[in-house]
Amino acid sequence: MIKRNTIIAIAFLAAVVCGPILSTGQVFAETECAGAKTSVIACGGATGQAAIIEIVKMVVKIMTAGVGVLAVGAVIFGAILYTTSEGSPDKLSKARTVWINTIIGLLLFAFMVAITNFFVPGGIF
């Protein structure tokens, strides 16, 4: 329990110390997307349905990166559980459950991307 609390405290302190250093400065609206000023979404001058499709594409790409990072983190977490199980059947089954849930989540996300890719004209990627 003490190791867990120590790891959590170190991760929190690293986030507090490194967060402001690695974060970018203030960003102001520089571009427009369908008539709305924005600094995040660049639609390339598209309006209406084309602007919405560009936003959906951007959201799916961001979600893909996030899901990839989370999946790698889950696999690493499962590996840590498996390694530290010391032969305990409960910990081994928990590690397997983490891996199985990660695979199920990746498959569901892949189906979501495939369905979205079907509905968006020209595809997402």
C-alpha positions as CSV (number, residue, x, y, z in Angstrom):
1,M,0.0,0.0,0.0
2,I,2.9,2.4,0.8
3,K,4.4,1.7,-2.7
4,R,1.2,2.5,-4.4
5,N,0.8,5.8,-2.5
6,T,4.4,6.7,-3.2
7,I,3.9,6.0,-7.0
8,I,0.7,8.1,-7.0
9,A,2.4,10.9,-5.1
10,I,5.4,10.9,-7.5
11,A,3.1,10.9,-10.6
12,F,1.1,13.8,-9.1
13,L,4.2,15.8,-8.4
14,A,5.6,15.1,-11.8
15,A,2.3,16.3,-13.4
16,V,2.3,19.5,-11.3
17,V,6.0,20.3,-12.0
18,C,6.1,19.3,-15.6
19,G,2.6,20.3,-16.7
20,P,3.2,24.1,-16.8
21,I,6.6,23.6,-18.4
22,L,5.4,21.4,-21.2
23,S,2.1,23.2,-21.8
24,T,1.8,25.8,-24.5
25,G,1.1,29.4,-24.0
26,Q,-2.2,31.2,-24.6
27,V,-3.6,30.7,-28.1
28,F,-6.0,33.1,-29.6
29,A,-8.5,32.6,-32.4
30,E,-6.6,32.8,-35.7
31,T,-8.7,30.9,-38.2
32,E,-12.4,30.5,-39.1
33,C,-14.5,27.4,-39.5
34,A,-17.9,27.9,-41.0
35,G,-17.9,31.6,-39.9
36,A,-16.8,31.0,-36.3
37,K,-13.4,32.1,-35.2
38,T,-11.4,29.3,-33.7
39,S,-7.8,28.5,-32.9
40,V,-8.2,24.7,-32.8
41,I,-10.3,23.7,-35.8
42,A,-9.1,24.6,-39.3
43,C,-11.7,23.7,-41.9
44,G,-9.8,25.1,-44.8
45,G,-12.6,27.5,-45.6
46,A,-15.3,24.8,-45.7
47,T,-18.8,25.7,-44.7
48,G,-22.0,23.7,-43.8
49,Q,-21.8,20.0,-44.1
50,A,-18.2,20.0,-45.3
51,A,-17.2,21.8,-42.1
52,I,-19.0,19.3,-39.9
53,I,-17.3,16.4,-41.8
54,E,-13.9,18.0,-41.2
55,I,-14.7,18.4,-37.5
56,V,-15.7,14.7,-37.3
57,K,-12.5,13.7,-39.0
58,M,-10.5,15.7,-36.5
59,V,-12.3,14.3,-33.5
60,V,-11.9,10.7,-34.7
61,K,-8.1,11.3,-35.3
62,I,-7.7,12.7,-31.8
63,M,-9.7,9.8,-30.3
64,T,-7.5,7.3,-32.2
65,A,-4.4,8.8,-30.6
66,G,-6.0,8.8,-27.2
67,V,-7.3,5.2,-27.5
68,G,-3.8,4.1,-28.6
69,V,-2.2,5.7,-25.6
70,L,-4.8,4.2,-23.2
71,A,-4.4,0.8,-24.8
72,V,-0.7,0.8,-24.4
73,G,-1.1,2.0,-20.8
74,A,-3.6,-0.8,-20.1
75,V,-1.3,-3.4,-21.5
76,I,1.6,-2.1,-19.4
77,F,-0.7,-2.1,-16.3
78,G,-1.7,-5.7,-17.0
79,A,1.9,-6.6,-17.4
80,I,2.8,-5.1,-14.1
81,L,-0.1,-6.9,-12.5
82,Y,1.1,-10.2,-14.1
83,T,4.7,-9.7,-13.1
84,T,3.9,-8.8,-9.5
85,S,1.3,-11.6,-9.0
86,E,3.8,-14.0,-7.5
87,G,1.7,-16.9,-8.7
88,S,-1.5,-15.6,-7.0
89,P,-4.5,-16.7,-9.1
90,D,-6.5,-13.6,-8.2
91,K,-3.9,-11.2,-9.5
92,L,-3.2,-13.4,-12.6
93,S,-6.9,-13.4,-13.5
94,K,-7.1,-9.6,-12.9
95,A,-4.2,-9.1,-15.3
96,R,-5.8,-11.3,-17.9
97,T,-9.1,-9.4,-17.5
98,V,-7.3,-6.1,-18.1
99,W,-5.8,-7.5,-21.3
100,I,-9.1,-9.0,-22.5
101,N,-11.0,-5.7,-21.8
102,T,-8.3,-3.8,-23.7
103,I,-8.7,-6.1,-26.7
104,I,-12.5,-5.7,-26.5
105,G,-12.2,-1.9,-26.3
106,L,-9.8,-1.8,-29.3
107,L,-12.2,-4.0,-31.3
108,L,-15.2,-1.8,-30.4
109,F,-13.2,1.4,-31.3
110,A,-12.1,-0.2,-34.6
111,F,-15.8,-0.9,-35.5
112,M,-16.7,2.6,-34.5
113,V,-14.0,4.0,-36.9
114,A,-15.2,1.6,-39.6
115,I,-18.8,2.7,-39.3
116,T,-17.8,6.4,-39.2
117,N,-15.5,5.9,-42.2
118,F,-18.5,4.4,-44.0
119,F,-20.7,7.4,-43.3
120,V,-18.2,10.2,-44.0
121,P,-17.8,10.9,-47.7
122,G,-14.2,10.3,-48.8
123,G,-13.3,8.5,-45.6
124,I,-11.7,9.7,-42.4
125,F,-8.0,8.8,-43.0
